[in-house]
């Protein structure tokens, strides 16, 4: 099983690229969705976030007010690290579970869609590493339009992430999403042809190591949660 790492910074179009790959039949492990589910009301992650940040960040229905919490952590690196320390073990366990499930199903390719692929230090598990990129002006405009943010709020979110140039330097494939959808789709089509081809012996071996790594994450995560 080939584990493809798909990453990129906020508002660069990673989710759209992931959707195109999903439409082609690629199984997607969506770290954003996993992160969201890990902090839903009633979960261990939710209880730990509330304990750490207080009830001021709850909506009237008891769910987390993710926008308010986001405004806080994107302005404060220490609080952002605190939130990540709560959720990342839970996210890692679920990623490991899904990887194992797809491996048991006999999938040839799995897309690990993870905005924190590098930050969480799991990029070495994937090959190739695909970074979805766009120019800074386009990124800022898209983010403000999508989330209704002020320019400063948008810049805070952009600046909280590793620079795109840093990620591009470590990528095997860069998808430039600064242009039209058609231009981006052409690049995604070429990527799909590349990753859906026959695997080499080396890729099969590294994929097995990837499964062992996933099991390791699961074991460590369970110990953390005790």
Secondary structure, DSSP 8 states (H G I E B T S, - for coil): -EEEEEEE-TTSSHHHHHHHHHHTT-EEEEHHHHHHHHTSTTSHHHHHHHHHH-GGGB-TTSSB-HHHHHHHHTT-HHHHHHHHHHHHHHHHHHHHHHHHHHHHTT-SEEEEE-TTTTTTT-GGG-SSEEEEE--HHHHHHHHHHHHT--HHHHHHHHHTS--HHHHHHT-SEEEE-SS-HHHHHHHHHHHHHHHTS---HHHHHHHHHHHHHHHHHHHHHHHHH-
